[in-house]
Amino acid sequence: MGVFTGLVTLPLAPVRGVVWIAERIHDEAHRQLYDPEVIKERLQEVAEARDSGELSEEEAAREEDELVRRLMSQGPPGGGMEV
């Protein structure tokens, strides 16, 4: 980047910083929603909460359905086709 380009685009630096932060937040939110390991951990937590009585059967079933739906939306493990 030349000196002239650097000076001209300097006013955009705060905007680029905000965009970068927004992209990092989006990436982390996506990871937490769709990462198979995070989903499996949450399924275990739901099972434990149901067993301890913190969640009713209906609440647990609803949450498990949503978690499984997210897990299945990622496709088969490994991303390949079955042979």
ABEGO torsion letter per residue (X at the ends): XBAAAAAAAAAAAAAAAAAAAAAAAAAAAAAAAABAAAAAAAAAAAAAAAAAGABBAAAAAAAAAAAAAAAAAAEBBGGBBBX
